[in-house]
Amino acid sequence: MRSDFLHSPIDYLKGITPSRAALIKKELGIFTARDMLHFFPYRYLDRTEYLKINQLQNTNVEVQIIGKITHLKVVGQQRGKRLVATFTDDTGTMELVWFRGIKWIHDSLKINTPYVIFGKTTFFNGVFSMPHPEMELLEKHKSSLRSAMQPMYRSTEKLNSGGVTNRVISTCIQHIFETIQGRIAETLSSEMLQNLKLPSKPDALFNIHFPQSQAHLVRAQYRLKFEELFYIQLQLVRKNKIHKSKIKGYQFEKIGNYFHDFYNHHLPFELTEAQKRVVKEIRNDLGSNAQMNRLLQGDVGSGKTIVAFLSMLIALGNNFQACLMAPTEILATQHYHGLSEWAEKIGISIKLLTGSTKTSERKIIHEALEDGSLQILVGTHAILEDKVQFKNLGLAIVDEQHRFGVEQRSKLWLKNKFPPHILVMTATPIPRTLAMSVYGDLDISVIDELPPGRKSIQTMHRYDSHRLQLFYFMREEIKKGRQVYVVYPLIEESEKMDYKDLEDGYHSIVREFPLPDCQVSIVHGKMKSADKEYEMNRFVKGETQIMVATTVIEVGVNVPNATVMVIESAERFGLSQLHQLRGRVGRGADQSYCILMTGHKLSNDAKIRMQTMVRTTDGFEIAEVDLKLRGPGDLMGTQQSGVLNLRIADIVKDTEILKLARNYAFAILNEDPALESEKNIPIRRTFENLVKRREIWEYIS
């Protein structure tokens, strides 16, 4: 056997013509024999049972029969032409029918020779027939590698019409196994195989394609899932360790007076245990010699901002500057107002820099940053401009970091001689499994506790037919002096969608809540920044009682007096968005409500989303449901859609395997960081090949 056979192009494999090879490459991204071997079945058909013709029932299920063709004839003319075979066994007769490839099939079939046929049957005029059956000579069937559990491979319409059937793929893989005769390099250490009781790589690959039994298949799947997840985790853990050992950070040797003064005399509320734990984790990072690279997760209202401010005070206490970058002007302004209130109490200089900042003000900010007199800068993408230079930026905080591209974020790191410490924050709870895979190279802190005294938001699902009751409820809350959000998914009416649109909704709200009793604000993404700011401020000051908006208010609006969130066409929103919107209320001491308005016709997924929102306010539980409904690619958004392009593992179902793989990756790299020991040779060799072939990057953004 040629040692490079697995790396040879698929063009040389049995049954693969040049046109088929081109199709397979284009449709499946399979280029070599090795790729083909790692193209795993997505399900298996039970081929253990052989039915007799007199046992057939009109149930449209796949069946397997042994018999002979006794007669062949071509019926019909031109377009309606078909090939019909009479197929018999010792109990009766049925028909086999072909509408395509008639001449080739007619010439290749053998009369009065035992065949095994497989397919779905139909019943018409008292006769069973099987269109385009899968056929194999009985003699060949008995000697075939194909087991009683027949593998089914993912396909496309183009593959089927180009003759690349499931049978062709299976035959091709059988040819590979016959050629290599089990000579496949092991990819895990013998110690791991022994400890985890895993089958060898050759055994696992053989039993994934041609399982000898259900037990063999389960063991093969477990082994291949573990291996796939292990190498992803090995890459992420290794990246984290290299980052800590090679990328030096500023060592903040003390906590400093700013922190102590604020913590002891001006802290606006007692920190939760979760907040204290996270501050300690950040303090340890800042005190080490390595650059901090930490993700801070916390549900809406969990108190991430105070943790961010305390982290900034540590930087300031060591004579460094800090900055906080937010994705929108609304959110940046919100942060600035909140932080300014605290900064003022201990004499800290803080400024806001956004696209709307006037040129004269920018000049002042630029100079103050460069001479070090400006200690904290809050802003949007404007912070990334080349003109913005710090004297000594020690800590950079990025809020809702998934909204910034990698290139944008990296500009922040280049503002200094040494990269600043990095804290990225998100209010979008990320399921632990996904966090381990997508952000596995970051250290992760979680604030999993809401501040005491916060009342849980009551969430209700109502149909459009309940609109009069909704208006009555809104009036009652407004009479108490409260304020209301009404959020719509669209700005203008769409012919394709009958979801409530914002323009129509605004006019109906104004009719129902007329002047002078009620003032109504309207905010959407198509408005000019100044107009948006004006309307937002009216609502914040309590000058308007109702805010009609699109999802621009998803982040960045903090109005403790707003107690009602009405989400129109709630079925149009994803769970994560619904949860974010709900988080705009419940920020004061009063009981708050979230009302999900929908039409009566809901998909199953939409029903699950509504039920989940009504049942729980736990962002992490909601994120887990969202992950199951949408899958990891969708959950991370389009920027990260290819992020978990897994061949066999499932990030939702295989959580325990993922945890085990991550633990093994940590243990191995702690003991042998360079993978130099003899027992780890297979791991090092496999990892180097994955990196060389860039396969490992298929998984990691």
C-alpha positions as CSV (number, residue, x, y, z in Angstrom):
1,M,0.0,0.0,0.0
2,R,1.3,3.5,-0.9
3,S,1.9,5.3,2.4
4,D,0.3,8.5,0.9
5,F,-2.9,6.8,-0.3
6,L,-5.1,8.6,2.3
7,H,-3.8,11.9,0.8
8,S,-4.5,11.0,-2.8
9,P,-7.3,12.8,-4.6
10,I,-10.8,11.2,-4.6
11,D,-10.5,11.1,-8.4
12,Y,-8.6,7.8,-8.0
13,L,-11.2,6.1,-5.8
14,K,-13.4,3.3,-7.0
15,G,-16.6,4.4,-8.7
16,I,-15.6,8.1,-8.8
17,T,-15.6,9.4,-12.3
18,P,-14.1,12.9,-13.1
19,S,-17.6,14.5,-13.1
20,R,-18.5,12.8,-9.8
21,A,-15.2,13.9,-8.3
22,A,-15.9,17.5,-9.3
23,L,-19.4,17.3,-7.8
24,I,-18.2,15.8,-4.5
25,K,-15.5,18.5,-4.1
26,K,-18.0,21.3,-4.8
27,E,-21.0,20.0,-2.8
28,L,-19.3,18.3,0.2
29,G,-15.8,19.8,0.3
30,I,-14.2,16.4,0.1
31,F,-10.9,16.3,-1.8
32,T,-8.9,13.4,-0.6
33,A,-9.4,9.7,0.5
34,R,-8.7,10.9,4.1
35,D,-11.5,13.5,3.8
36,M,-13.8,10.8,2.5
37,L,-13.0,8.6,5.5
38,H,-13.9,11.5,7.9
39,F,-17.2,12.1,6.1
40,F,-19.4,10.4,8.7
41,P,-23.0,9.0,8.3
42,Y,-25.7,11.1,9.8
43,R,-28.0,8.1,10.5
44,Y,-28.3,4.4,10.0
45,L,-30.9,2.1,8.4
46,D,-31.7,-1.2,10.1
47,R,-31.1,-3.9,7.4
48,T,-31.4,-6.8,9.7
49,E,-34.9,-7.8,8.5
50,Y,-35.7,-9.4,5.1
51,L,-39.5,-9.3,4.3
52,K,-41.4,-11.7,2.0
53,I,-43.5,-10.1,-0.7
54,N,-46.7,-11.5,1.0
55,Q,-45.7,-9.6,4.2
56,L,-45.7,-6.2,2.5
57,Q,-48.1,-3.5,3.9
58,N,-49.1,-0.1,2.5
59,T,-47.1,1.8,5.1
60,N,-44.6,3.7,2.9
61,V,-41.6,2.4,5.1
62,E,-38.3,1.2,3.7
63,V,-38.2,-2.6,3.3
64,Q,-35.6,-5.2,2.2
65,I,-36.5,-8.3,0.1
66,I,-34.6,-11.1,-1.5
67,G,-35.9,-12.3,-4.9
68,K,-35.3,-12.5,-8.7
69,I,-36.2,-10.5,-11.7
70,T,-38.2,-12.7,-14.1
71,H,-39.3,-10.2,-16.7
72,L,-38.2,-6.7,-18.0
73,K,-40.2,-4.3,-20.2
74,V,-40.1,-0.6,-21.3
75,V,-43.5,1.0,-21.0
76,G,-44.8,4.3,-22.5
77,Q,-43.4,6.9,-24.9
78,Q,-40.7,9.6,-24.6
79,R,-41.4,11.7,-21.4
80,G,-43.6,9.1,-19.8
81,K,-41.3,6.2,-20.5
82,R,-40.4,3.9,-17.7
83,L,-38.7,0.5,-17.1
84,V,-40.7,-2.1,-15.3
85,A,-39.3,-5.3,-13.8
86,T,-41.4,-8.2,-12.5
87,F,-39.7,-9.2,-9.2
88,T,-40.7,-12.5,-7.4
89,D,-39.9,-14.6,-4.4
90,D,-41.5,-17.8,-3.2
91,T,-44.5,-16.0,-1.8
92,G,-45.6,-13.6,-4.6
93,T,-44.8,-11.0,-7.2
94,M,-44.3,-7.2,-7.3
95,E,-42.9,-4.6,-9.7
96,L,-39.7,-2.5,-9.7
97,V,-39.9,0.8,-11.6
98,W,-37.3,3.2,-13.0
99,F,-38.0,6.5,-14.6
100,R,-34.3,7.6,-15.2
101,G,-31.3,5.9,-16.6
102,I,-33.5,3.3,-18.3
103,K,-31.1,2.0,-20.9
104,W,-28.2,1.6,-18.6
105,I,-30.3,-0.1,-15.9
106,H,-31.9,-2.4,-18.5
107,D,-28.5,-3.6,-19.8
108,S,-27.0,-4.1,-16.3
109,L,-29.8,-6.1,-14.7
110,K,-29.6,-10.0,-14.7
111,I,-32.7,-12.1,-15.2
112,N,-33.4,-15.0,-12.8
113,T,-30.4,-14.1,-10.5
114,P,-31.0,-13.6,-6.8
115,Y,-30.9,-9.9,-5.7
116,V,-31.4,-8.0,-2.5
117,I,-33.6,-4.9,-3.1
118,F,-34.2,-2.1,-0.7
119,G,-36.5,0.9,-0.8
120,K,-40.0,2.3,-0.1
121,T,-43.0,0.5,-1.7
122,T,-46.2,1.9,-3.1
123,F,-49.5,0.1,-3.6
124,F,-51.6,0.7,-6.7
125,N,-54.3,-1.5,-8.5
126,G,-53.7,-4.4,-6.1
127,V,-49.9,-4.5,-6.9
128,F,-46.9,-3.4,-4.8
129,S,-44.1,-1.6,-6.6
130,M,-40.8,-0.1,-5.6
131,P,-39.5,2.9,-7.6
132,H,-35.8,3.2,-8.1
133,P,-34.8,0.4,-5.6
134,E,-31.3,0.1,-4.2
135,M,-30.1,-3.3,-5.6
136,E,-27.3,-5.7,-4.9
137,L,-26.6,-9.2,-6.1
138,L,-27.2,-11.5,-3.2
139,E,-23.8,-13.1,-3.6
140,K,-22.1,-9.7,-3.4
141,H,-24.4,-8.6,-0.6
142,K,-23.2,-11.5,1.6
143,S,-19.5,-10.7,1.1
144,S,-19.9,-6.9,1.4
145,L,-18.3,-4.9,4.3
146,R,-21.7,-3.2,4.7
147,S,-23.2,-4.4,7.9
148,A,-26.9,-4.9,8.9
149,M,-26.9,-1.2,10.0
150,Q,-26.5,0.7,6.7
151,P,-24.9,4.1,6.9
152,M,-26.8,7.1,5.3
153,Y,-24.6,10.0,4.2
154,R,-25.6,13.7,3.9
155,S,-26.5,14.5,0.3
156,T,-27.8,17.2,-2.0
157,E,-30.1,17.4,-5.0
158,K,-27.1,18.0,-7.3
159,L,-25.3,14.9,-6.0
160,N,-28.3,12.7,-6.5
161,S,-28.9,13.9,-10.0
162,G,-25.2,13.5,-10.8
163,G,-25.3,9.8,-9.8
164,V,-23.5,10.3,-6.5
165,T,-25.8,8.1,-4.5
166,N,-25.5,6.8,-0.9
167,R,-24.4,3.5,-2.5
168,V,-21.5,5.2,-4.4
169,I,-20.2,6.9,-1.3
170,S,-20.4,3.7,0.7
171,T,-18.7,1.7,-2.0
172,C,-16.0,4.3,-2.2
173,I,-15.3,4.1,1.6
174,Q,-15.3,0.3,1.4
175,H,-12.6,0.6,-1.3
176,I,-10.5,2.8,1.0
177,F,-10.7,0.4,3.9
178,E,-9.8,-2.6,1.6
179,T,-6.8,-0.6,0.4
180,I,-5.4,0.6,3.7
181,Q,-6.1,-2.6,5.6
182,G,-6.5,-0.9,8.9
183,R,-3.2,1.0,8.7
184,I,-4.4,4.3,10.1
185,A,-2.2,6.3,12.5
186,E,-3.5,6.6,16.1
187,T,-4.3,10.1,17.2
188,L,-4.6,9.8,21.0
189,S,-2.1,8.5,23.5
190,S,-2.3,4.9,24.7
191,E,-2.8,6.2,28.2
192,M,-6.0,8.1,27.2
193,L,-7.3,5.1,25.3
194,Q,-6.8,2.9,28.3
195,N,-8.2,5.4,30.9
196,L,-11.3,6.2,28.9
197,K,-11.7,2.7,27.5
198,L,-11.8,4.0,23.9
199,P,-11.5,1.9,20.7
200,S,-8.4,2.5,18.5
201,K,-8.7,5.0,15.7
202,P,-8.9,2.3,12.9
203,D,-11.6,0.5,14.8
204,A,-13.6,3.6,15.5
205,L,-13.5,4.7,11.8
206,F,-14.5,1.3,10.6
207,N,-17.4,1.0,13.0
208,I,-18.7,4.5,12.2
209,H,-19.1,3.5,8.6
210,F,-19.8,-0.2,8.9
211,P,-20.9,-0.9,12.5
212,Q,-20.7,-4.5,13.4
213,S,-23.4,-3.9,16.1
214,Q,-25.2,-1.1,18.0
215,A,-22.6,-1.4,20.8
216,H,-19.7,-1.0,18.4
217,L,-21.4,2.0,16.8
218,V,-21.9,3.7,20.2
219,R,-18.3,3.2,21.2
220,A,-17.0,4.5,17.8
221,Q,-19.2,7.6,18.0
222,Y,-18.0,8.4,21.5
223,R,-14.4,8.0,20.6
224,L,-14.6,10.2,17.5
225,K,-16.7,12.9,19.4
226,F,-14.1,13.0,22.2
227,E,-11.2,13.3,19.7
228,E,-12.9,16.1,17.8
229,L,-13.7,18.1,21.0
230,F,-10.3,17.3,22.6
231,Y,-8.3,18.9,19.8
232,I,-10.5,22.0,19.7
233,Q,-9.9,22.3,23.5
234,L,-6.2,21.6,23.2
235,Q,-5.9,24.5,20.7
236,L,-7.9,26.9,22.9
237,V,-6.2,25.9,26.2
238,R,-2.8,26.1,24.6
239,K,-3.6,29.5,23.1
240,N,-4.6,30.7,26.6
241,K,-1.4,29.4,28.2
242,I,0.8,30.9,25.5
243,H,-1.0,34.2,25.9
244,K,-0.3,34.2,29.7
245,S,3.4,33.1,29.3
246,K,4.4,35.3,26.3
247,I,2.2,38.4,26.3
248,K,3.4,40.4,29.3
249,G,1.0,42.8,30.9
250,Y,1.4,45.7,33.2
251,Q,1.7,44.5,36.7
252,F,-0.5,46.5,39.0
253,E,1.3,46.0,42.3
254,K,-1.2,47.7,44.5
255,I,-5.0,48.2,44.7
256,G,-4.5,51.9,45.4
257,N,-6.2,54.7,47.2
258,Y,-8.9,55.4,44.6
259,F,-10.3,51.8,45.1
260,H,-10.1,51.9,48.9
261,D,-11.7,55.4,49.1
262,F,-14.6,54.5,46.8
263,Y,-15.1,51.1,48.2
264,N,-15.1,52.2,51.8
265,H,-17.0,55.6,51.6
266,H,-18.9,55.8,48.3
267,L,-20.0,52.4,47.2
268,P,-23.7,53.0,46.3
269,F,-24.8,49.5,47.4
270,E,-23.5,46.3,49.0
271,L,-21.8,44.1,46.4
272,T,-23.3,40.6,45.9
273,E,-21.1,37.6,46.7
274,A,-20.8,37.0,42.9
275,Q,-19.6,40.5,42.3
276,K,-17.0,40.2,45.1
277,R,-15.8,36.9,43.6
278,V,-15.4,38.5,40.1
279,V,-13.6,41.6,41.5
280,K,-11.1,39.2,43.2
281,E,-10.6,37.2,40.0
282,I,-9.8,40.4,38.1
283,R,-7.6,41.7,40.9
284,N,-5.5,38.5,40.7
285,D,-5.1,38.9,36.9
286,L,-4.1,42.5,37.2
287,G,-1.5,41.7,39.9
288,S,0.1,38.9,37.8
289,N,2.8,39.5,35.2
290,A,0.6,38.4,32.3
291,Q,-1.9,40.4,30.3
292,M,-5.5,39.9,31.5
293,N,-7.8,38.5,28.8
294,R,-11.1,37.9,30.6
295,L,-14.7,37.6,29.6
296,L,-17.2,38.9,32.1
297,Q,-20.7,37.4,31.7
298,G,-23.6,38.8,33.7
299,D,-27.3,38.8,33.1
300,V,-29.2,42.1,32.6
301,G,-29.1,44.1,35.8
302,S,-26.6,41.8,37.5
303,G,-24.2,44.7,38.2
304,K,-21.3,44.4,35.7
305,T,-20.8,48.2,35.5
306,I,-19.8,48.6,39.1
307,V,-17.3,45.7,38.7
308,A,-15.9,47.4,35.6
309,F,-15.5,50.7,37.5
310,L,-13.7,49.0,40.5
311,S,-11.4,47.4,38.0
312,M,-10.7,50.8,36.4
313,L,-9.9,52.2,39.9
314,I,-7.1,49.6,40.3
315,A,-5.6,50.7,37.0
316,L,-5.8,54.4,38.1
317,G,-4.3,53.6,41.5
318,N,-1.2,52.3,39.7
319,N,-1.0,55.5,37.6
320,F,-2.5,54.1,34.5
321,Q,-5.5,55.2,32.4
322,A,-8.6,53.1,31.5
323,C,-11.2,53.2,28.8
324,L,-14.6,51.6,28.2
325,M,-15.8,51.1,24.6
326,A,-19.5,50.4,23.8
327,P,-21.1,49.5,20.5
328,T,-23.7,52.3,20.3
329,E,-23.8,56.0,21.2
330,I,-26.8,55.4,23.4
331,L,-25.0,52.8,25.5
332,A,-21.7,54.7,25.6
333,T,-23.6,57.8,26.9
334,Q,-25.5,55.7,29.4
335,H,-22.2,54.3,30.8
336,Y,-20.6,57.8,30.9
337,H,-23.5,59.2,32.9
338,G,-23.4,56.3,35.4
339,L,-19.6,56.3,35.8
340,S,-19.3,60.1,36.0
341,E,-21.6,60.1,39.1
342,W,-19.2,57.8,40.8
343,A,-16.0,59.3,39.5
344,E,-17.0,62.8,40.7
345,K,-17.2,61.6,44.3
346,I,-13.4,60.7,44.4
347,G,-12.1,63.4,42.0
348,I,-11.5,61.4,38.9
349,S,-11.4,63.0,35.4
350,I,-13.7,61.2,32.9
351,K,-14.8,62.2,29.3
352,L,-17.1,60.8,26.6
353,L,-15.9,60.4,23.0
354,T,-18.5,59.5,20.3
355,G,-19.2,60.3,16.7
356,S,-21.2,63.3,17.9
357,T,-18.4,64.8,19.9
358,K,-17.6,68.3,18.6
359,T,-14.2,69.0,17.1
360,S,-13.3,71.5,19.8
361,E,-14.1,69.0,22.5
362,R,-12.2,66.2,20.7
363,K,-9.1,68.4,20.7
364,I,-9.3,68.8,24.5
365,I,-9.8,65.1,25.0
366,H,-6.9,64.1,22.7
367,E,-4.5,66.5,24.6
368,A,-5.7,65.3,28.0
369,L,-5.3,61.7,27.0
370,E,-1.7,62.2,25.8
371,D,-0.6,64.2,28.8
372,G,-2.3,61.7,31.2
373,S,-4.6,64.2,32.9
374,L,-7.7,62.4,31.5
375,Q,-7.9,59.2,33.5
376,I,-11.0,57.4,32.1
377,L,-12.3,57.6,28.5
378,V,-15.8,56.2,27.7
379,G,-16.8,56.0,24.0
380,T,-17.8,54.2,20.9
381,H,-15.8,53.1,17.8
382,A,-14.5,56.7,17.9
383,I,-11.9,55.5,20.5
384,L,-10.3,53.4,17.8
385,E,-9.4,56.4,15.6
386,D,-5.6,56.8,15.0
387,K,-5.7,60.3,16.5
388,V,-6.8,58.9,19.9
389,Q,-3.5,58.2,21.8
390,F,-3.2,57.5,25.5
391,K,-0.2,58.3,27.7
392,N,-0.4,54.9,29.4
393,L,-3.6,52.9,28.8
394,G,-3.6,50.1,31.4
395,L,-7.1,48.6,31.1
396,A,-9.4,48.5,28.2
397,I,-13.0,47.3,28.8
398,V,-15.2,46.4,25.8
399,D,-19.0,46.1,26.4
400,E,-21.1,43.7,24.3
401,Q,-17.9,42.7,22.5
402,H,-19.5,40.4,20.0
403,R,-20.7,43.6,18.2
404,F,-17.1,44.6,17.4
405,G,-15.1,42.9,14.7
406,V,-11.7,41.2,15.6
407,E,-9.8,43.9,13.6
408,Q,-11.6,46.7,15.4
409,R,-10.8,45.3,18.8
410,S,-7.2,44.7,18.0
411,K,-6.7,48.5,17.3
412,L,-7.3,49.0,21.0
413,W,-4.4,46.7,21.9
414,L,-2.1,48.8,19.7
415,K,-2.6,52.1,21.5
416,N,0.4,51.3,23.8
417,K,3.9,50.0,23.9
418,F,2.5,47.0,25.8
419,P,-1.1,45.7,25.3
420,P,-3.4,46.9,28.1
421,H,-5.3,44.4,30.2
422,I,-8.5,43.4,28.5
423,L,-11.9,42.9,30.1
424,V,-14.8,42.1,27.7
425,M,-18.3,42.2,29.0
426,T,-21.6,40.7,27.7
427,A,-25.1,40.8,29.0
428,T,-26.0,38.1,26.6
429,P,-25.7,34.9,28.7
430,I,-23.6,32.3,26.8
431,P,-24.3,28.7,27.7
432,R,-21.3,27.1,29.4
433,T,-20.8,24.6,26.6
434,L,-20.6,27.3,24.0
435,A,-18.4,29.6,26.1
436,M,-16.0,26.7,26.5
437,S,-15.8,26.3,22.8
438,V,-16.0,29.8,21.4
439,Y,-14.3,31.7,24.2
440,G,-12.2,28.8,25.4
441,D,-9.0,30.8,25.1
442,L,-10.4,33.5,27.5
443,D,-10.7,33.3,31.2
444,I,-14.4,33.5,32.1
445,S,-16.0,35.2,35.1
446,V,-19.7,35.0,35.7
447,I,-22.0,37.2,37.8
448,D,-24.7,34.7,38.5
449,E,-26.6,36.6,41.2
450,L,-28.9,39.6,41.0
451,P,-28.7,42.4,43.5
452,P,-30.9,41.9,46.6
453,G,-34.3,43.7,46.6
454,R,-34.9,43.4,42.9
455,K,-38.4,42.1,42.2
456,S,-38.7,39.4,39.6
457,I,-40.3,40.8,36.4
458,Q,-43.7,39.2,35.8
459,T,-44.0,38.0,32.2
460,M,-47.2,37.3,30.4
461,H,-48.1,36.1,26.9
462,R,-51.2,37.7,25.4
463,Y,-52.8,37.4,21.9
464,D,-53.8,40.4,19.7
465,S,-57.4,39.8,20.6
466,H,-56.5,40.9,24.2
467,R,-55.4,44.4,23.1
468,L,-58.2,46.3,24.9
469,Q,-57.2,44.7,28.2
470,L,-53.5,45.6,27.4
471,F,-54.5,49.3,26.9
472,Y,-56.4,49.3,30.2
473,F,-53.4,47.8,32.0
474,M,-51.1,50.4,30.5
475,R,-53.4,53.3,31.6
476,E,-53.5,51.9,35.2
477,E,-49.7,51.9,35.4
478,I,-49.4,55.4,33.9
479,K,-51.9,56.6,36.5
480,K,-49.5,55.4,39.2
481,G,-46.9,57.6,37.6
482,R,-45.1,54.7,35.8
483,Q,-43.7,54.6,32.2
484,V,-44.2,52.1,29.4
485,Y,-42.1,50.8,26.5
486,V,-43.8,49.4,23.4
487,V,-41.4,47.7,21.1
488,Y,-42.0,46.7,17.4
489,P,-39.9,44.4,15.1
490,L,-40.2,46.5,11.9
491,I,-40.2,50.2,11.0
492,E,-42.6,50.1,8.0
493,E,-45.2,47.7,6.9
494,S,-44.0,44.8,4.9
495,E,-46.2,43.1,2.3
496,K,-44.6,39.8,3.2
497,M,-45.0,40.1,6.9
498,D,-48.2,40.9,8.9
499,Y,-46.3,41.7,12.0
500,K,-47.3,44.9,13.7
501,D,-45.1,47.7,12.4
502,L,-43.9,50.7,14.3
503,E,-45.5,53.6,12.3
504,D,-48.9,52.0,12.5
505,G,-48.4,51.1,16.2
506,Y,-47.3,54.7,17.0
507,H,-50.5,56.2,15.5
508,S,-52.8,53.7,17.3
509,I,-51.0,54.4,20.6
510,V,-51.4,58.2,20.1
511,R,-55.1,57.7,19.4
512,E,-55.6,55.5,22.5
513,F,-53.5,57.8,24.8
514,P,-54.2,61.3,23.6
515,L,-52.8,64.6,24.8
516,P,-52.8,66.2,27.4
517,D,-52.9,63.1,29.6
518,C,-50.2,61.3,27.8
519,Q,-47.0,62.2,25.9
520,V,-45.6,59.5,23.5
521,S,-41.9,59.3,22.3
522,I,-40.9,57.4,19.2
523,V,-37.3,56.1,18.6
524,H,-36.0,53.9,15.7
525,G,-32.7,53.2,13.9
526,K,-33.5,55.4,10.9
527,M,-33.7,58.6,13.0
528,K,-30.8,61.0,13.2
529,S,-28.7,60.6,16.3
530,A,-29.7,64.0,17.7
531,D,-33.4,63.3,17.3
532,K,-33.0,59.9,19.0
533,E,-31.1,61.5,21.8
534,Y,-33.8,64.1,22.2
535,E,-36.6,61.6,22.4
536,M,-34.6,59.3,24.7
537,N,-33.9,62.2,27.1
538,R,-37.6,63.2,27.2
539,F,-38.5,59.6,28.3
540,V,-35.6,59.4,30.8
541,K,-36.7,62.7,32.4
542,G,-40.3,61.5,32.6
543,E,-41.6,64.1,30.1
544,T,-43.2,61.3,28.0
545,Q,-45.1,58.3,29.5
546,I,-44.8,55.9,26.6
547,M,-41.7,55.1,24.4
548,V,-42.6,53.5,21.1
549,A,-39.4,52.0,19.7
550,T,-37.7,49.3,17.6
551,T,-34.9,47.2,19.2
552,V,-32.6,50.2,19.4
553,I,-33.5,50.3,23.1
554,E,-32.4,46.7,23.5
555,V,-29.2,48.0,25.3
556,G,-28.4,51.2,26.9
557,V,-31.6,52.7,28.4
558,N,-31.9,52.8,32.1
559,V,-35.2,54.3,33.3
560,P,-36.0,52.9,36.8
561,N,-39.5,54.4,36.6
562,A,-40.4,52.3,33.5
563,T,-42.3,49.3,34.7
564,V,-44.0,47.9,31.6
565,M,-42.4,46.4,28.5
566,V,-44.8,45.5,25.7
567,I,-43.2,43.5,22.9
568,E,-45.4,43.5,19.8
569,S,-45.1,40.5,17.4
570,A,-43.0,38.8,20.0
571,E,-42.8,35.7,17.9
572,R,-40.7,37.7,15.5
573,F,-37.9,38.0,18.1
574,G,-35.3,35.4,19.2
575,L,-35.1,34.4,22.9
576,S,-31.9,36.3,23.5
577,Q,-33.5,39.5,22.2
578,L,-36.7,39.0,24.1
579,H,-34.6,38.6,27.3
580,Q,-32.5,41.7,26.6
581,L,-35.7,43.8,26.0
582,R,-37.3,42.5,29.2
583,G,-34.2,43.7,31.0
584,R,-35.0,47.3,30.2
585,V,-37.7,47.2,33.0
586,G,-37.4,46.0,36.6
587,R,-34.6,48.5,37.3
588,G,-36.4,50.3,40.1
589,A,-38.1,49.1,43.4
590,D,-41.6,48.8,41.8
591,Q,-43.1,45.6,40.4
592,S,-42.4,45.4,36.6
593,Y,-44.1,43.6,33.8
594,C,-43.2,42.2,30.4
595,I,-46.2,41.5,28.0
596,L,-45.5,39.4,24.9
597,M,-48.1,40.1,22.2
598,T,-48.5,37.6,19.4
599,G,-51.0,36.5,16.8
600,H,-52.8,33.1,17.3
601,K,-50.8,31.2,14.6
602,L,-47.5,30.3,16.2
603,S,-44.8,27.8,15.1
604,N,-43.6,25.2,17.6
605,D,-40.4,27.1,18.2
606,A,-42.3,30.3,18.8
607,K,-44.5,28.6,21.3
608,I,-41.4,27.2,23.1
609,R,-39.9,30.8,23.2
610,M,-43.1,32.3,24.7
611,Q,-43.4,29.5,27.3
612,T,-39.7,29.9,28.2
613,M,-40.0,33.6,28.7
614,V,-43.1,33.3,30.9
615,R,-41.5,30.4,32.9
616,T,-38.1,31.9,33.8
617,T,-36.1,35.1,34.0
618,D,-32.8,33.2,34.3
619,G,-30.7,34.3,31.4
620,F,-28.5,31.2,31.4
621,E,-31.5,28.9,31.3
622,I,-32.9,31.0,28.5
623,A,-29.6,30.8,26.6
624,E,-29.6,27.0,26.9
625,V,-33.1,26.8,25.4
626,D,-32.0,29.2,22.7
627,L,-29.0,27.0,21.9
628,K,-31.2,23.9,21.5
629,L,-33.6,25.8,19.3
630,R,-31.2,27.6,17.0
631,G,-27.9,25.8,17.1
632,P,-24.5,27.3,18.0
633,G,-23.9,29.0,14.6
634,D,-27.1,31.0,14.7
635,L,-26.7,31.8,18.4
636,M,-23.3,33.4,17.8
637,G,-24.6,35.5,14.9
638,T,-23.4,35.8,11.4
639,Q,-19.9,36.8,12.3
640,Q,-19.4,33.5,14.1
641,S,-21.7,31.3,12.0
642,G,-19.0,28.9,10.9
643,V,-17.5,28.8,14.4
644,L,-18.5,25.3,15.4
645,N,-18.4,23.4,12.1
646,L,-18.3,20.1,13.8
647,R,-18.1,16.8,11.9
648,I,-19.6,14.5,14.5
649,A,-19.9,16.1,18.0
650,D,-22.9,18.1,19.0
651,I,-22.2,21.0,21.3
652,V,-25.7,20.8,22.8
653,K,-26.0,17.0,23.3
654,D,-22.3,16.2,24.0
655,T,-21.8,18.6,27.0
656,E,-20.3,15.9,29.2
657,I,-17.8,14.8,26.5
658,L,-16.8,18.4,26.0
659,K,-16.1,18.9,29.7
660,L,-14.1,15.7,29.8
661,A,-12.1,16.7,26.7
662,R,-11.3,20.2,28.2
663,N,-10.2,18.6,31.5
664,Y,-7.8,16.2,29.6
665,A,-6.5,19.1,27.5
666,F,-5.7,21.1,30.7
667,A,-4.1,18.1,32.4
668,I,-1.9,17.1,29.4
669,L,-0.7,20.7,28.8
670,N,0.0,21.3,32.5
671,E,2.1,18.2,32.7
672,D,3.7,18.5,29.2
673,P,3.2,22.1,27.7
674,A,5.2,21.4,24.5
675,L,3.8,17.8,24.1
676,E,7.4,16.5,24.1
677,S,7.1,13.3,26.2
678,E,7.1,10.0,24.3
679,K,3.5,9.1,25.3
680,N,2.2,12.3,23.8
681,I,3.9,11.9,20.4
682,P,0.6,10.8,18.7
683,I,-1.1,13.9,20.1
684,R,1.7,16.3,19.0
685,R,1.8,14.8,15.5
686,T,-1.9,15.0,15.1
687,F,-2.1,18.5,16.4
688,E,0.7,19.7,14.1
689,N,-1.1,18.1,11.1
690,L,-4.4,19.8,12.1
691,V,-2.7,23.2,12.3
692,K,-0.8,22.6,9.1
693,R,-3.9,21.6,7.2
694,R,-5.7,24.5,9.0
695,E,-8.5,22.1,10.0
696,I,-8.3,23.3,13.6
697,W,-9.3,26.8,12.5
698,E,-12.5,25.5,11.0
699,Y,-13.8,25.4,14.6
700,I,-12.3,28.5,16.2
701,S,-13.1,32.1,15.4
